[in-house]
Amino acid sequence: MSSQTMSVQPTEATNERTHETAAASMSWEQRQVAAHLGDKFQVVRELGRGAMGVVFLARDIALHRLVAIKVLRQEMTGHPEHHERFRREARMTARLSHPNIVPVHTFGEIGEFVFIVMKYVHGESLATRIRREGALSSAECGRMLHDLAVALDYAHREGVVHRDLKAENILIERGTNRPMLTDFGVALLRSLDPGRDDVGQYGTPHYMSPEQAAGEQDLDGRSDLYSLGILGYYMASATLPFQAPTAQALAAKQIAADHDPVQKVVPTLDEKVVSAIETCLLKERDHRWRNGKQLAEFLVAGRQPRGFAKVVKRFAACAAAIALIGARLVG
């Protein structure tokens, strides 16, 4: 009897167990993508999880391109307000077409499964980059502020106020270093939402404008520009201007406290970038840049808004007073 190597073919039952094992290792969200969108998209991997959603990198089977699929988290399903927030994000972003805003391809709801298919930005968030590499150079900070100001100006002219501008919501495209604004989940469409009573209740306390922190109802684009100033401060220094142990304490500081001038924190920062950031961060919105276009033009041409010299002097005086007090304490 000759000895031969036997080839064992997988049986139908074996294949079924393999598929069951693979499915069991998937998250609920990934199983929903496979079950409802498996004929159109193939999930490559999970990209990240936020408070509301899970984002997957997927391959568009028909178009041979990579996309990002954002799915409402399992624990958020069954709550109509969370479904509505996803709908709003899709509709808000779909009406915007700008090179510095991540576009939405499609949106859908199948029972409790809610999803948004977006362009995949090959790169990383601004928050990730700063945590890894530290503060940006003056030139890079100025370029980022300019591009984001232009994107915000476009969104504001379309009637959309973002309300949650922060480093985690800025994606940096690899190769081009182009900043792209994403996550319009709590955005306000001023033409449709003039009477919403939750206007001041969403956002990130570290980045909120004074009027947003105070819960005011009539937010406009200048609220986003204040948040852009916080973002610029973070890009330039790798620190945030306000820190506090609670959201309420942060809100109080956004409303009434003075921050350390960015030039004091980063003495080598270009004066034009300093002016851009400090004008964004003025407590009274009527004293800030009128719109993103004015800010972008200033960063190119360097024309200061009227009255800004007084602002610079006030911050310089604050910095000098802080330095004098520190010297006396040390002495």
Secondary structure, 3 states (H helix, E strand, C coil): CCCCCCCCCCCHHHHHHHHHHHHHHCCHHHHHHHHHHCCCEEEEEEEEECCCEEEEEEEECCCCEEEEEEEECHHHCCCHHHHHHHHHHHHHHHCCCCCCECCEEEEEEECCEEEEEEECCCEEEHHHHHHHHCCCCHHHHHHHHHHHHHHHHHHHHCCEECCCCCHHHEEEECCCCCEEECCCCCCEECCCCCCCCCHHHCCCHHHCCHHHHCCCCCCCHHHHHHHHHHHHHHHHHCCCCCCCCCHHHHHHHHHHCCCCCHHHHCCCCCHHHHHHHHHHCCCCHHHCCCCHHHHHHHHHHCCCCCCHHHHHHHHHHHHHHHHHHHHHHHC
